[in-house]
Amino acid sequence: MSALLTEANTLLPQLQDLRRRLHADPEVGLDLPHTQAAVLAALEGLDLEISTGVETTSVVAVLRGTHPQKPADAPAVLLRGDMDALPIQEQTDEPFTSANANMHACGHDLHTAGLVGAVELLHAHRAELAGDVVFMFQPGEEGYNGASVMIKEGVLDAAGPRVIAAYGAHVHMGAKGVVSTKAGPLQAGSNVLNITLHGRGGHGSQPQSAIDPVPALAELVTALQNMVSRRISTFDPIALSVTQLQAGDAVNVIPASASLGATVRTLSQESLDIVRAQSKQLARGIAEAHGCTAEVDFQVQYPVTVNDGVETEWTLDQVRGLLGEDRVEVSAHPIMPSEDFSFVLHEVPGTYMMLGAKRTDVPEERQGDNHSPFVIFDDSVLGDQAALLAHLALERLRTQR
């Protein structure tokens, strides 16, 4: 076992304690004052250059390497952990279950604690660092675009020169301790489609005197699903899910308008352009056929998460060396959830990874997946996560390419 893994296992109890305190007090969005305070307290006493965000409660910590041969223009790498929770009411029986209406249902409490562990490991090894490390503690990943806010506020240049590489890891319900990733597209881009059909309201008993947008909206829902399966290439898939429907408030009133909301996940600019154009065409065509008009709003949220090819092949080799061949999987294809670390990887080369954290002592029927109120992660992987991130920073700065 490597020295980093041994040291990380020594840190494990305190990392689990931090993770469980964060889990019991989850916060949503860009304003996470309790979480920020917990991170700052965990970093207290370490030789770091710490700054906090202006538009969000982010924490940026810079660790200066003290390697005797560190060049004057030494490079820096970035390690990231997101901190926000979701507006989900937890339904687990964990002893540290959420004390409020939010939940760390995506494992960001582990990401935060794991990154604190990486800080501690690298601080202990700063004499081996041939450069600097930027630690990015990020709020607002769950739909609030926190990564872009931090980039605007200078996280990529926090050490002076722009970081040369960036790494992050996300827990999921895979086999415990197994790291999976791939070069190229890893996670889908996220987009939001909102459509409102405008008709003419009237009495529910007199539909002939109204222009009812509800049947048109129902037809549109089906047409959107057919569009994905009939007009989009199966080799460049799109996931479109209509998740919101809204019409009238009274059962005996035909509403004047009806609307839907959908999440649209894409893996390329080409598929994004197609689905944006086709959804507008469908909505307007169906609306016109029913005597309605259509108001279409298509918003691009997060781009595709694309791992750099060279960095990712190097990363896979490093993970094999640290954890062993049996703990590494090269993903066969991208996954459709989205991630705003994509904004970081759009600016600098790097690799995002998935880390399995499935509990083996919990019956299958009691386990949820990410974003489920029933999800229970195994936080004994925190040592692996901390050691993995620290190892990548140490070795990437040693590899001055």
C-alpha positions, -999 to 999 in steps of 0.1 A, spaced: 0 0 0 13 35 -9 23 59 18 -6 82 8 -32 55 12 -18 46 46 -19 82 57 -53 87 42 -66 57 62 -53 74 93 -73 105 85 -104 85 77 -122 89 111 -119 127 110 -130 128 74 -160 107 82 -168 129 111 -167 160 89 -188 143 62 -215 133 86 -217 168 102 -221 182 67 -247 156 59 -268 165 89 -268 202 79 -272 203 41 -275 236 23 -287 243 -13 -275 267 -40 -248 293 -39 -252 304 -3 -238 277 20 -227 296 51 -226 266 75 -208 245 50 -182 272 43 -176 277 80 -171 239 84 -145 238 56 -127 269 69 -125 253 104 -112 221 89 -84 240 71 -75 261 101 -38 259 111 -26 247 77 -1 268 57 -25 279 30 -35 310 11 -73 310 16 -99 333 -1 -137 332 -1 -161 341 -28 -179 374 -34 -210 361 -53 -210 328 -35 -198 311 -3 -169 294 -21 -135 286 -5 -103 286 -25 -71 274 -8 -37 276 -24 -9 253 -12 26 264 -22 49 235 -28 83 237 -11 103 212 -32 140 223 -32 141 223 -70 107 240 -75 112 265 -104 104 301 -100 76 298 -126 63 266 -111 30 254 -125 -2 247 -105 -29 221 -107 -65 223 -94 -85 198 -73 -122 203 -70 -150 193 -46 -186 206 -48 -204 213 -15 -241 219 -22 -271 196 -14 -305 191 -30 -340 202 -20 -350 166 -11 -365 153 21 -342 125 33 -358 91 39 -330 71 54 -324 59 89 -288 71 91 -279 83 126 -267 116 110 -297 121 88 -305 156 76 -320 179 102 -337 201 76 -357 197 44 -326 193 22 -304 163 16 -269 154 4 -284 130 -21 -256 133 -46 -227 128 -23 -213 163 -23 -207 159 15 -182 132 6 -166 153 -21 -161 182 4 -146 159 31 -125 140 6 -110 173 -7 -102 184 28 -84 151 32 -64 158 0 -54 192 14 -41 176 46 -22 149 27 -5 174 3 2 198 32 22 170 49 40 163 16 45 199 4 83 194 3 77 170 -25 54 194 -45 73 208 -75 45 233 -80 13 246 -63 -21 232 -58 -54 251 -59 -83 235 -40 -117 245 -53 -145 241 -27 -175 249 -49 -212 258 -40 -240 256 -65 -233 226 -87 -269 214 -87 -282 238 -113 -268 271 -100 -237 272 -122 -213 276 -93 -183 266 -113 -187 295 -137 -191 319 -108 -158 307 -93 -140 308 -127 -152 344 -131 -138 352 -97 -104 338 -107 -102 303 -92 -82 290 -122 -56 317 -117 -56 317 -79 -20 305 -77 -7 331 -101 -3 314 -135 -33 295 -148 -35 259 -136 -22 234 -161 -46 206 -152 -77 200 -131 -91 168 -115 -122 159 -96 -141 127 -85 -178 121 -80 -192 92 -59 -219 70 -73 -236 37 -66 -209 17 -82 -187 -10 -66 -170 4 -36 -136 19 -43 -137 13 -81 -127 44 -102 -142 47 -136 -137 73 -163 -129 77 -200 -113 101 -224 -136 124 -244 -172 130 -235 -180 116 -200 -212 133 -190 -240 150 -210 -246 186 -214 -277 198 -196 -304 220 -212 -339 232 -201 -369 233 -225 -400 253 -215 -430 255 -238 -462 274 -233 -492 269 -256 -516 298 -257 -553 292 -267 -585 308 -255 -601 299 -222 -637 291 -217 -663 270 -198 -654 233 -195 -689 224 -208 -685 245 -239 -652 234 -255 -664 245 -290 -664 281 -278 -628 279 -266 -594 271 -280 -582 244 -256 -544 242 -253 -545 211 -231 -550 185 -259 -523 202 -279 -499 200 -250 -507 163 -245 -500 157 -282 -468 177 -279 -455 156 -250 -458 124 -271 -444 141 -302 -413 152 -282 -406 116 -271 -411 104 -307 -388 131 -320 -359 118 -299 -364 82 -311 -372 91 -348 -352 122 -357 -321 118 -336 -292 94 -344 -289 66 -319 -251 70 -321 -254 105 -307 -281 100 -282 -303 126 -265 -323 121 -233 -354 143 -232 -377 139 -202 -408 160 -197 -409 166 -160 -434 194 -155 -470 199 -168 -492 229 -159 -526 240 -170 -557 252 -153 -566 255 -116 -604 248 -118 -618 215 -130 -647 232 -149 -625 258 -167 -607 254 -200 -574 273 -194 -561 300 -217 -527 285 -216 -509 252 -208 -471 246 -204 -445 220 -200 -409 218 -187 -384 193 -198 -347 184 -192 -327 177 -223 -293 160 -221 -270 160 -251 -235 147 -259 -225 170 -288 -230 204 -303 -246 187 -333 -273 170 -313 -279 201 -293 -285 222 -324 -309 195 -338 -330 191 -306 -332 229 -301 -345 235 -337 -367 204 -339 -385 211 -305 -393 246 -316 -406 233 -350 -428 207 -333 -442 230 -307 -452 256 -333 -466 231 -358 -487 213 -332 -499 246 -317 -510 259 -351 -528 226 -359 -549 232 -327 -554 269 -333 -529 279 -306 -497 297 -306 -464 285 -290 -439 302 -268 -406 282 -267 -377 288 -244 -346 266 -248 -318 273 -223 -284 258 -224 -273 251 -188 -241 230 -186 -219 219 -216 -208 183 -221 -182 172 -196 -152 163 -219 -121 147 -204 -88 156 -221 -74 125 -239 -38 128 -229 -46 138 -193 -71 109 -189 -48 82 -202 -22 95 -178 -48 96 -150 -59 60 -156 -23 48 -154 -18 68 -122 -49 53 -106 -38 18 -116 -5 24 -99 -21 37 -68 -51 14 -63 -44 -16 -86 -57 -27 -119 -88 -43 -104 -99 -9 -90 -100 8 -124 -126 7 -151 -125 24 -185 -161 35 -191 -176 21 -222 -198 51 -230 -208 85 -215 -235 89 -190 -264 113 -193 -263 131 -159 -246 165 -162 -218 182 -142 -207 219 -141 -170 208 -137 -175 208 -175 -169 246 -174 -135 240 -158 -125 213 -183 -136 237 -211 -108 261 -199 -80 237 -189 -72 200 -196 -81 175 -170 -101 145 -159 -133 139 -141 -138 104 -125 -165 84 -109 -158 67 -75 -179 37 -64 -194 42 -30 -221 15 -27 -228 1 7 -225 -37 9 -242 -39 43 -275 -23 32 -302 -45 15 -307 -37 -22 -343 -28 -17 -333 -1 8 -307 15 -15 -315 45 -38 -293 61 -64 -279 96 -67 -307 121 -62 -329 96 -44 -342 103 -9 -331 68 0 -295 69 -12 -269 58 14 -232 62 5 -203 43 20 -181 70 34 -152 46 41 -142 55 5 -131 90 18 -96 77 23 -93 65 -12 -108 97 -26 -84 119 -6 -54 98 -16 -64 97 -52 -67 135 -56 -35 141 -36 -16 115 -57 -27 130 -90 -16 165 -79 18 153 -67 25 133 -98 12 158 -123 35 185 -108 63 160 -109 55 154 -146 63 188 -161 50 182 -196 
